[in-house]
Amino acid sequence: MHIPPFENANRPIIDVDDELVPLVYFNIVRLARGESFESSVPGYETAIVPATGSVDVDVDGEPFAGIGGRGADVWDGEPEGVYVPTGAPARFTCASDHCEVFIAGARFDGVFEPFAVRADDLDLVQYGSDDTKTHRKIKHILGGQVHDRVGRLLVSELFTVGAGGWSGFPPHKHDTDRLPDETHHDEVYNFRFRPGHGFGMQLLQGEDGAVGEAFHVVDGSTFAIDKGYHPCVAAPGYEMYYFTILAGQSQRSLVQFFQPTHAYQVETIPGIKDMIAKFK
């Protein structure tokens, strides 16, 4: 499901119990200096991640000051975030001139402790190559480094390296719990492009051998994936970023199933096996 960019007025883009991706929650909040926003999402653990600007966060009385600090866009510095336990009240206040904040959530009944992820805590992966048109950088905010502190939520930022190229290739899916081959994870992306008038294509193919669909994604597009193979590509001359939320149905670790027709290309892409191992 493609949701074109729109003014959401700080209301959820993907709300709780969504018909397509019920395991995921997603909101974008925009504030000016001194303005605050209160978030409490019953039944979902969440992460507060500034896309730009910085915020002071309070989670049920526990303060986390100066989260974020990027400038004009998501390429201007490193991400930071705060993990918010299931249903816990969180309040964040803009500490910069302006801020844009992602709130990412996953359905989860358990309760962990809140914590901050600073730039030095990120789990970084870079793989692919210019020759294979798959050069990509991943910044795991809630990744393997916090595996024992989070229930079902994986939160990452993905960047195409250079101008143009493929991401999520070879095509893969994760819509069925059938370990050890695959897990069921709902997924939501929010895309950004540099320059901002850039664009890309999100592909969605229901089954191997069938004709799929292609969606024109632009700066600010949100895309929700419940099933199917789903690679995407940035047009030549543009850098592509997408904020990624993965929510597992029965476990946090992601097991991707690569499309049989194209799975052999895993062997052609430098570093991709390390990338696969990091989605824990």
C-alpha positions in Angstrom: 0.0 0.0 0.0 1.5 3.3 -1.1 0.5 6.4 1.0 1.6 9.5 -0.9 3.0 12.4 1.2 0.4 14.4 3.0 0.1 16.7 6.0 -0.8 14.3 8.7 -1.1 17.0 11.5 0.8 14.8 13.9 -1.7 12.0 13.7 -0.7 8.4 12.9 -0.1 7.5 9.3 -0.3 3.8 10.2 -2.5 3.5 13.4 -2.9 0.6 15.8 -4.7 -2.5 14.4 -4.2 -1.3 10.8 -6.1 -3.5 8.4 -3.1 -4.2 6.2 -0.2 -4.2 8.7 -1.7 -4.6 12.1 1.7 -5.4 13.7 3.1 -1.9 12.9 2.4 1.6 14.2 3.9 4.7 12.5 3.5 8.5 13.1 5.4 11.6 12.0 5.4 14.5 14.4 6.5 18.0 13.4 7.2 20.6 16.2 8.8 24.0 16.6 11.1 24.9 19.5 9.4 24.5 22.9 6.4 22.6 21.5 5.7 19.1 23.0 3.9 16.0 22.0 2.6 13.2 24.2 2.6 9.6 22.9 1.2 6.5 24.5 0.4 3.5 22.3 -1.4 0.7 24.2 -0.3 -2.7 23.0 2.7 -1.5 21.1 6.3 -0.9 22.0 7.7 2.2 20.2 10.8 4.1 19.3 11.0 7.9 19.1 13.5 8.8 16.4 14.1 12.4 15.2 14.5 12.6 11.5 15.8 16.1 11.9 16.3 18.4 14.9 16.6 17.3 18.5 14.2 16.5 21.3 14.2 16.1 25.1 12.2 12.9 25.9 10.6 11.9 29.1 9.4 8.3 29.4 7.1 7.8 32.4 9.3 10.1 34.5 12.7 9.0 33.1 14.4 11.8 31.2 16.6 11.5 28.0 17.9 14.9 27.0 19.2 16.0 23.6 18.1 13.1 21.4 19.0 13.7 17.8 20.6 16.7 16.3 20.6 16.3 12.6 20.2 19.5 10.5 18.4 20.0 7.2 17.7 16.4 6.3 18.4 12.7 7.2 21.8 12.9 5.5 23.0 15.6 7.9 24.3 13.5 10.8 23.6 10.3 12.6 20.2 9.1 13.9 19.4 8.7 17.6 16.4 7.4 19.4 14.6 6.4 22.6 12.9 3.1 23.2 9.5 3.3 24.9 8.0 0.2 26.6 4.6 -1.1 25.6 1.9 1.5 26.4 4.2 3.7 28.5 3.5 7.4 28.5 6.2 9.4 26.6 6.5 13.2 26.1 9.0 14.8 23.9 9.8 18.5 23.5 11.5 20.2 20.6 14.9 21.4 21.6 15.9 22.9 18.2 14.3 25.5 16.0 12.2 22.7 14.4 12.1 19.0 14.5 10.5 16.1 12.6 10.2 13.0 14.6 9.3 9.4 13.6 7.4 7.2 16.1 7.8 3.6 15.1 5.9 0.8 16.9 5.4 -3.0 17.0 2.6 -4.9 18.7 4.0 -6.5 21.8 2.5 -7.6 25.1 5.6 -7.6 27.2 7.2 -4.7 29.0 10.9 -3.8 28.9 12.8 -0.8 30.3 13.2 2.5 28.4 16.7 3.4 27.0 18.4 5.8 24.6 20.3 4.9 21.5 23.0 7.4 20.8 25.1 7.8 17.6 27.9 5.7 19.1 25.5 2.9 19.8 24.3 2.3 16.2 24.9 -1.0 14.5 26.3 -0.1 11.0 26.3 -2.2 7.9 27.5 -1.4 4.4 27.3 -3.9 1.6 26.9 -4.3 -2.2 28.9 -2.5 -4.9 28.6 0.1 -7.5 29.2 -2.6 -10.2 26.2 -4.6 -9.0 24.0 -1.4 -8.5 23.3 -2.6 -5.0 25.6 -0.4 -2.9 23.7 0.3 0.4 24.3 1.5 3.9 22.2 0.5 6.9 22.0 2.2 10.3 20.3 -0.1 12.8 18.8 2.0 15.5 17.0 -0.9 17.2 19.0 -3.8 15.8 21.0 -6.7 17.0 22.9 -4.6 19.5 19.8 -4.3 21.7 18.3 -7.7 20.9 17.7 -8.6 24.6 16.1 -5.2 25.4 13.3 -5.1 22.8 10.3 -7.4 22.1 9.3 -7.4 18.4 10.5 -4.1 17.0 13.3 -3.6 14.5 14.0 0.0 13.4 16.6 1.0 10.8 17.6 3.6 8.3 18.6 2.5 4.8 20.6 4.6 2.3 21.5 3.9 -1.3 25.2 4.7 -1.7 25.7 7.0 -4.7 23.1 8.1 -7.2 20.6 5.5 -8.2 20.6 1.8 -7.6 18.7 -1.1 -6.1 17.7 -1.9 -2.5 16.1 -5.0 -1.1 17.6 -7.1 -3.9 17.5 -10.0 -4.6 13.8 -9.8 -4.1 12.7 -11.3 -0.7 9.6 -11.7 1.4 8.8 -12.3 5.1 5.0 -12.9 5.3 4.8 -16.4 6.7 6.0 -18.0 9.9 7.7 -21.2 8.8 11.0 -21.4 10.6 13.7 -21.9 9.8 13.0 -20.6 6.3 11.0 -17.5 6.9 9.3 -15.3 9.6 6.2 -13.2 9.4 7.1 -9.5 9.8 4.9 -6.6 8.8 7.0 -3.7 7.4 6.6 0.0 6.8 8.9 2.4 4.9 9.1 6.2 4.8 11.1 7.4 1.8 13.3 10.5 1.4 15.3 11.6 -1.7 18.2 13.9 -2.3 17.6 16.2 -4.1 14.1 16.4 -2.8 12.5 16.2 -6.3 14.1 12.7 -6.8 12.0 9.6 -7.0 12.1 5.8 -7.2 10.0 2.7 -7.7 8.8 0.3 -5.1 8.0 -3.1 -6.6 5.6 -5.7 -5.1 5.2 -9.2 -6.4 2.8 -11.6 -4.8 4.4 -14.9 -5.9 7.4 -16.1 -7.9 6.6 -16.1 -11.6 3.6 -13.8 -11.4 3.5 -10.2 -12.7 3.8 -7.7 -9.9 3.0 -4.1 -9.3 5.2 -1.0 -9.4 4.6 2.2 -7.3 6.0 5.6 -7.9 7.5 6.7 -4.6 8.7 10.3 -3.9 10.1 12.3 -1.0 7.8 11.6 1.9 6.0 8.5 0.5 5.0 5.8 3.0 4.8 2.2 1.9 3.2 -0.6 3.9 4.1 -4.2 3.1 2.1 -7.2 4.4 3.2 -9.8 1.9 5.1 -10.4 -1.3 8.5 -9.8 -2.7 9.4 -6.1 -2.4 12.7 -4.7 -3.9 12.9 -1.0 -4.7 15.1 1.2 -6.8 16.2 4.9 -6.9 16.3 6.7 -10.3 19.7 7.6 -11.7 21.1 10.8 -10.2 19.2 10.6 -6.9 20.1 9.3 -3.5 17.4 7.4 -1.7 16.7 6.9 2.0 14.0 5.0 3.8 13.1 4.7 7.4 12.3 1.1 8.1 10.0 -0.5 10.7 9.8 -4.2 11.0 7.4 -5.9 13.5 7.6 -9.6 14.0 4.5 -11.7 14.7 6.2 -14.4 16.8 9.8 -13.3 17.2 12.0 -10.3 16.7 14.7 -11.8 14.5 13.9 -11.5 10.8 14.3 -14.5 8.5 14.1 -13.4 4.8 13.0 -15.8 2.1 14.7 -14.9 -1.2 12.7 -15.3 -4.4 13.7 -18.6 -5.9 14.2 -17.3 -9.4 16.7 -14.7 -8.2 18.1 -16.2 -5.0 21.4 -17.2 -6.7 22.3 -13.5 -6.8 22.9 -13.5 -3.1 26.3 -15.0 -4.1 27.1 -12.0 -6.4 26.6 -9.2 -3.9 29.6 -8.4 -1.6 28.7 -8.3 2.1 25.0 -9.2 1.7 25.3 -12.3 4.0 26.6 -10.0 6.8 23.6 -7.7 6.2 21.2 -10.7 6.5 22.7 -11.7 9.8 22.3 -8.3 11.3 18.5 -8.2 11.2 18.2 -9.7 14.7 
